[in-house]
Amino acid sequence: MNTMVMYYSSLERLTMLSSTGRRQKNMETNQTNSKKRLLIAFYMNNTVRSLRRFSLACCVLLTLVIGCKTKNQAITTSVNIKSPAALLEKLDQNKFDFEWFGAKLSAKTVIEGKKIDVGLKLRIRKDSAIWMSVSPALGIEMARILITKDSVKFINRFARAYHAGPISYLSYLSPVEMNFFILQSILMGNVAKILDNEEGDTFEFFRVSENKGNFLLKKTAKKKPRITASGKELESENGNKVWLDANTFKIVKSEINGSKSTRKIITSYSDFNEIGESLFGHKLELTVKGDEPVTVVAQFMKVVINESLKLPYSIPSKYRPYYSSDKVFDE
């Protein structure tokens, strides 16, 4: 009898301990889930804001290739550096060409002093569509973006909201004039539309010079530069600029200027490796100078070209139109 009492007493204690253990485990699980939700909310609030500040993208981006970085050395090429036409032709011959492009990116961003890391999936159908899926460090998709020649669409998973608008929305997000083709060129390290002469363009002339072992090709408002009292060119007469590697004629840096000298987007490219028949810069460093300073250092990984890719984009039925008052997009 005593043995039975001891047995049931032990069993009761084990049951109580087991029940207590389950409650503690459930509490720990709930606390962990709460922390995860708070962390996701933090990444969403900050990362989507960074995308809003630079063309939704990019914004944007670690270890894949060992690059051949540009060195400061004397230019020995036979190209006549006095001829902008010759350099423009070389640029066109050495552009990164593709029909389809796909890659994963690891991006480290700094927005108003705050550091945010994100991962992106990037897919581009040349001259047609740019598709992105954006995830914070936890790997859960927080935004999906689809940009075409005439529209900008995105889904905000955190706010359960979506946006659909004209391509001019890119210029609203950016400190400089922006469109589909300029964004495509920035991402791919090409020059299309960055140096094109558009109707009404006041910077209709080209000038070329040597700059730290590279060629500097820039658009200007005057055939000959006007020099300030300090011996420098009048910067207000200079438009967009690109720096070319003297041997590969790939763009290693570009500068796109806004209506004010303080508003610009500067992009640098390095870690060049051959993809298909063209060199592609796997490392992109981008600085946005505007109302809110933004820097992005992005590394391209698992790059594929000329393979047909899906660009999935659908709006869940319970999502609502995006409102400018949504907290996750606050100014």
N, C-alpha and C positions, 0 to 999 in steps of 0.2 A: 504493500500500500504506500509506504514511504517512498519507494522507488518510483511509483506512478506519479505521486505528487511532485517529486523532484523533476520527473520527465516533463510534466505539463508546465511546471514553473519555468524550466529552462526553455521550453518551446515558446512560452509566452514572452520571455525576455528576448529571444531571438526574433520573434515576430515584431516586437516593439522596436528593436534595434534596426531591423530591416525597413520598417515603416519610416523610422526617423532618417535612415540613410537615404531612402527614396525622396523624402521631403527636402533634405539638404541638397541632393543632386538636382532636383527640380528647381530649387531656388538658385543654385549655381548656374544651371542652364538658362533660366530666365534672365539672370544678371548678365550672362555672356551675350545672349541675344539682344538685350537692351544696349549693351556697349557696342555691338555690331551695328545696330540701327542708328545709334548716335554717330558712330564713325562714318557710316555711309552718308548720313545727312550732312556731316561736315564736308566730306569730299564733294558731294553734290553741290552744296551751296557755293563752294569756292571754285570747283573745277568748271562747272557750267558757266559761271561768271567769266572765267578766263576765255572760254570758247566764244562767249558773246563779245568779248573785247577784240578778238581777232578772227574775224571772218568765220566764226563758229568753229574754226578748225583747230584749229589747227591746233588749231590749232593745236593744236599739237602736240614725246617722241624719244641689254645695252651691248653687248659685245658681239660683233659678227665678223668684221674684216679688219685687216691692217691696211690703212690707207697710205697713199703716196701724197703727203701734204706738200703744199707749195713752199718752196724755199726762196729766200731773198737772194737772187743771183742775177748776173747780167744777162740781158736778152740777146741771144745769138741767132734767133730765127731770121729767115730771109724775107719775112713779110714786111712791107713798107709801113712802119708805124705812123706815117703821116697820112695814111689813107684809111679813113673810117669805112669806106666801101669794102676794102679788102678784109678788114676785121669782121664786118657784118657778114660777109660771105663765109669766112672761117667759122663764125658762130653757127651759121645755118648748117654747115657741113658736119659740125661736131655736136649738134644738139642731141639730147637724149630722146630717141624716137621709139614709139610704142603705139599699139592699138588698144591694148588692155594693160593695166598695171595693178598689182596687188602687193600689199606688204603689211607687216605688223610693226608698230612703232612704240618705243618707250620714251616718254617725254617727261622732262623735269622743267617745271615752270616756276617763275617767281612773279607774283602779282602784288604790287604795292608792298614788297618786302615779305610776303607770305609764300612759302614753298609748298608746291602741290605736285605730286607725281601721278601721272595717268598713263594708261595704255590705250592704244588706238588700233583699230583695223581700218586700213585705207584701201579703197578700190576706185580706180578711175577708168572710165571709158573715154578715150581721147576725144577732146572737143565736144563731149556730149554730157557726161555726168561725173560728179565726184560724190562718193558714198563713204561715210564714216560711222563707226561704232565706237563709242567712248566708254571706258570703264575706269574707275578709280583703282587704288591698290588692291582692294578686295576682289576685283575681277568681275563684279556684277555690272551689267550694262546699265548706264545711267542716261545715255542720250544716243539717239540715232539721227544722222543728218544726211540729207540728199540735196545736192546743189546741181542744177542744170544751167543751161545758157540763159534761161529767162526766169528761173524761180529758185527760191530757198525754202526748204522744208526741214523741220526737225521735230523730234518727239522728246519730251522731257519726262523720263520715267518717274523721277522723284515727285514732280508736281502733278503727274498724271495729266499732262497737257501737251498740246501740239501747236505748231506754228506753220503757216503756209503763206508765203508772200513773194513779191517780185524780186528779181536779182538785185535791184537797187538797195535792198536791205543790207547787202554786204558793205556798201559804202557807208551806211548808217553805223555799222559796227566798227568800221576801220577809220583810222585817222587820215587815210589817203583814199583817192578814188580807186574803187575796187570793182572787178567784175569776174566772171567765171574764168576767162582766159588768163588774167593776171594771177589769180589764185592758183590755177593749174601750173603756170610757169614757176611760181614761187616754190611749190611743192616738188616739182621735177627738176629745178635748176636750169630752166630754159629762159629764153629772152622774149618770147612772143608777147606782144602787146606792151611790154615794159619799155621798149625803145621805139615802138611804132609811132609814126607821125599820124595822129588823128586829126580830123577836121577841127579847126579852131585852136590847135596846139600852138602855144607861143614859143615852145622850145623846138624849133624846126631844124636846127643845125646840129651837126655832130662834130665832136672834137676828140682827138685821141692823144694820149701821152703815156710815158713810162712811169710806173709807180711801184716802187719796192719790188722790182723783178717781175711785175705783172703789167699788162696793158690796162689802161683806164680809158674806157669809152663812155662819153657822157653827152647828153643833149644840152644844147645851150640856146639862149635867146639871141645871141649875137655871133657873127662869124668870127670876130676877134674878141678876146676877153677884155673887159675893162678892169684895171688894176686899182686897188684901194691904196691909201697912203701908206699902209703897212706892207705893201708889196704883194698882197694876196688878191686872187680873183674875186670879183663881186659875186657872192654866193647866190644872190637873188636872181642872177641871170643863168644859173645852172639848173637843169632839170634832173631826170633820172640818170643813174650811173650804173655801170657794170664793170667789174674787174675780171680780166681773163688771165688764166694761166698761160704763160708765154710759150709753153711747149705743147699743151694739149688743147688749148683754146676752149677750155671748159670754164664756165662762170664759177669763180671762187667767192665772189661777193657781189651783192646788188643793193642798190639804195633807191627806194621809191619815195618821192617827195610829195607832200601835201601842199595845200594852198599857203601854209605858213612854214617857215624854215624849221620850226620846232616840232612839226608833225611829219613823221616819216616811218618807213618800215625798212630795216636793214637786215639782210639775210646773208649768212656765210655758209659755205659748203666745203666739206673735207671728207676724208676716208673714201676716196674714189676707187671703185672696182668696176670691172667690166661686167655689164649685164647685157646679154645678147651681143650686139655689135657696137655698143656705145658704153662710155664711161658714165657711171652714176655715183653721185656723192651720197654716201650712206649716213653722213652726219650733217645735220642742219641746225644752225644756231640763228635764232630770230630775235630781233629787238624791235618792239613797237614803241614809238615815242608819240604820245598823245596826252589825253587827259589823265589816263592812268598808265604808268609805265609797266610794260610786260616783257619778260624775256622767256624764251623757250629753247631748250637744248634737246633735240630729238635724234634718236638713233633708229634707222630703218633696219628691219630684220626680215628674213624669209621673203625676199623680193622675188616676184614672178612677173613675167610679162607675156603678152600675147596669148593668154589663156582666158577664154570666155568665163566671166565671173558673174555671179548673181548679185543684184543690188536690191535686196529685200527691204521694202518699206510699206508698212500698213499701220493705220491708226486704230488702236483698240477702241471698241464701241463705247466704253465708259470714260474715255478721255475727253476733255473739253478744250476749246480754243485757249491758247496761251494769252494771259493778261499781263500787261506791263507791271501790274502791282504784285505779281507773284513773288514771294519772298526770295525764292532761289535765284531770281534774276534782278534783285535789287541793285540800284546804282551804288 
